[in-house]
Amino acid sequence: MKLQVNRLVPKRFRGEGPVIPVVRLQGVIAAGSSPMNPRLSLASTAPVIERAFADKRAPAVAFSVNSPGGSPAQSRLIHKRIRDLAAEKNKQVYMFTEDVAASGGYMIAVAGDEIIADPSSIIGSIGVISAGFGFVEAIGKIGVERRVYTAGKNKSVLDPFQPEKQEDVERLKSMQLEIHKTFIDLVKARRGSKLADDPELFTGAFWAGEKAKELGLVDHIGDMRSFLRDRYGKKTELRLVQPQRDFFGRRQAAGVIAPGLGADPQALASAAGTGLIGALEDRALWSRFGL
């Protein structure tokens, strides 16, 4: 039997290329992920991100981003964790966009030292949106009387079963402007002079890859494997970092607790209903970009 001496030699002495950890960030960004409706949040992504940066030999960490956005807070928290670890571990960060990196998805993408997009990637949507429904007339037609009792005059702000108040709308818009400014400041701090002087840049508009590159929202057009091999050599290897498996061999994101086999049927039904509503909300976010 031929002895594989090469395998006994430490990798750094074999003349092989570097191994770069890859983290996939796909989905709507929101707290409260579940097995039926997985989402991106700091809780669900931090363990994988930290494992990727823990590889001392890796010169960089690559991220594949595919998200239509979601929670501004969770987006910024994921962004900050990536930047904090990049500084702490002294590693380059490359962001590769897939179908879409928009709104909160783009906020995460700008954590990269360089952003590489596919020509068909949808990029941008730097804005803030809130959406809901009004059921004021509906409950009256089915004979339902709405009763609300509060301590604090603003506790029922934007209640969907009560007539909309102008002062409530103005309060919401004021908060949106604050969050929008935080988003804009973050993009300007990360992209700096790369950004084009275009009045549409921070209006919530979005563009395909090539136009996004012209506007300075991304740095390159390409794909992960080709780009990293051009940058680090043809022998560069990519290693996908995945969530660890649970006792039953299922991959579990941090913060997600699957209901037990003996769970209360009513609780399971409630979770299923909540999951369905969440799935519809997520579908609406993807649909904004034709996906």
N, C-alpha and C positions, 0 to 999 in steps of 0.2 A: 504494500500500500504506500502510495506516494505521500510524503509528509507535506502538508500545506504550511511551509515555513512563513510565507508572507502574512498569514493570519495571526501569527504569534508576534509580529512586529507592531508596535504602536502605530496607529493610523497616521499620525503626523510625520512618521519617518518612511511611509510607504511610497511617497511621491504621488499620492492621490489628491483629488480636489477636495475643497471644503464641503461640509454638510450644512445646509441652511434649513433651519426649522421653518415650517409653514403652518400658519393658523388660518382656518376658514371661518369667516364671520358672515353668516348668511341668515337673513330673516328680518322681521320687524323688530324694532328696538323698544323694549318695554319691560318694566318689572313684572313679576308675577308669572313667570314661565311655568308651563305644565307639560306632562308627557303628551297630552293631546294637542297642545298648542305651544310648541317651543318658541321662545323668543330670546333676543339678545339683551343682556343686562350685565352690569358689572359682576353680579353674583354668579351668573352662568358662564361668563367668559374669563374671569380673573384666573382661575386655576390653570386653564390651558395657556393663557398668555404668559403667566409666570413660569410655567414649565418650558416654554419656548425660549425665554430669555435666560433660563438657567444653564443652557448649554455653553460652557466656557469656551469651547473651541470654535463655535460658530461666529463668523465675522458680522453676521447680520441676521435679522428675522424678517420673514416675508409674510404678508397678510393678503388673503384673498377676500375682498369685500363685495358683498352682494346684498344691498339693503335699500328699501325705499324710505327709510327713516323711522321716526316714532318719537319716543320720549327725549326731549332736549337734555334733561338731567342725566339720564342713563348714557346718552351719546357722549356727553362731555366727560362723564366719569370714566368711560372706557378709553376715550382719547387721552385723558390725563394719566391713567394707569400705564398705557403704552409709552407715553413720553417719559414718565418717571423712571420706568424700567430701562428705557433706552439710555437715559443719562446715567443711571446707576451702574449698568452693565457695560457702558461704552460700546453700544452696537448701533449699526445703521438699521433703519427701518424702511422697508419698501412696501408700498401699498399697490395692489393690483386689483383693478375694478372689473367686475363681470357685467351682468345685465344692467345693474343700476347701483350707483353710489350717490344717492340724493338725500337732501335734507340732513337728518341725523346720520345717515350712511356716509355722506360727504364729510360731516364733522369728524367722524372716525378716520376717514381717509386722509385728512390733512394732518393726522398724527405722523404720517410718513415723511421721511426726509426727501423721498421722491415718490411721485404717484404715476403709475403706468396704467393707461386705459386701453381697452379694446376699441377699435374704431366705431363699434356699435354700442358701446357703453353709454348709458344715460347719466350725465353728471350735472350737479348743481342743486337747484331748488333751495337756495339759501334764504329761507324765510321761516315763518311760524304760522301754523294753521290750527284752528279749533273748529270742530264740527259736531252737530247734534241734531235733534229733532224736537219739534214742538207738538204736544198732544192736547192742547187746550180744548179744541173743538171736539176732538175724538172722544174724550172721556164724557163730555156732555151728551153726545149722541147715544152712548151706550148706558146712560143713566148712572154714571159714577160721579160721586162728589169727592173732591180732593180736600183733605183737611191737613193743614200744616201748622205746627206750633213751634216757635223758636224762641230762644233767649239770645238776643243779638240780631239787630236788624238786617245784617247781611248774610245770615246763615242759609237763606233760601235763594241766593243769587243764581239766576239762570235756571231755575227749576223748570224742567220741560213741560210740566203740567199746569204752569201758571203763565199768564201773559208776559211777554218779554218787556223789560223795562230799559229805557235808553241809558240810564245811569249804570245799569249792570253791564250793558254792552260796552260802554266807554271804559269801565273798570277793566274788563277783559282785554280790550284793545291796548290799554296802557301797559298791562302786564306783558302782552305779546311784544310790544315795542321794546321793553326791557330785555326780554329773551332774545329778540332779533338782534339787538345791539351786541349782546354777549357773543352771539354766533358770528356776526360780522367782524368784531374785534379779534376773535380767535382766528378766523380765516386770514385776516390781514397780518396778524402776528406771525403766522406760519408761512404764508405765501409771499408776503412783502412785495418787493418790486416786480415779482413775476406776474402779478395781476395786471391785466389790461385796464385802461381807463375807459370803461364801458358802463353807461348808465343802467343797463339791464342786469348787471352782475349780481346785485343783492336784492332783486325784486321777487325772488322765488322762481325765476325762469330756469330752464334746464336745457342742456344741449347734448348732442352726440360727441363722441370722443375727439374727433379732429377739431371741431369748433371749440370744445372745452380746452384743448391744447393752445389754440390761438388766444383764448382769453386768459391763459395762465392758470387755469384751474387744475390742470394736470401737467406733468413734465414730458412724458413720452407716450407714444403709441406702440403697443407690443403685447407680448404674453410673458408669463412668469418664467417658464423654462428657458426660452430663448434669451430673454433679458439677463437673467442671472448667470447664464453660461457665458454670455458676452462679457459680463462684468467681472466674473470670478474664474473664468476658465471652462473649457469643455468638459472637464472631469467633475464639475460641481454637481453635487447630489442634493435633492430636495427631500426633506423628511417631514411628512405630515404629522403634526401634533394633535392627537385626538383626546376627547374626554375619557377619563378612566372608566373602566367597567365596574358595575356593581356585583354583588354576590352571585346573581343569576347570569352574569355575562353581558348584561345590557349596558350600553353607554349612557351615562347619566351626566347631565350638566349640573354644576353646583347650584344648590338652592332649589332643585326640583325634587319633590317628594311624591312618588307614585302611590296611589291609593292601594291599601292592602287587599288581599283576597277576601278578607272578611269584613270589608268596609260596609257601612250603612248604605242600603240601596238608595235612600233619599239623598244622602250626601253624594253618591255616585251620579245620580240623575242631575243634581244641582251642578256638579262639576262638568258633566257632559253639556248641560245647557250653557254654562259660562264659557266652556271651550268653543261651542258653536258660535256664540256671539263674538268671541274674540277672533275666531277664524274669519267671520264675515268682515270684521273691522280690518283685519290684516289684508284680506282680499281687496278691500276698497283702496288701501294704500298702494298696493302693487298696481291696481288698475289705473291709478292716476298717470302712470308712465306707460300704459299700453301693454302691461305684462300680465 
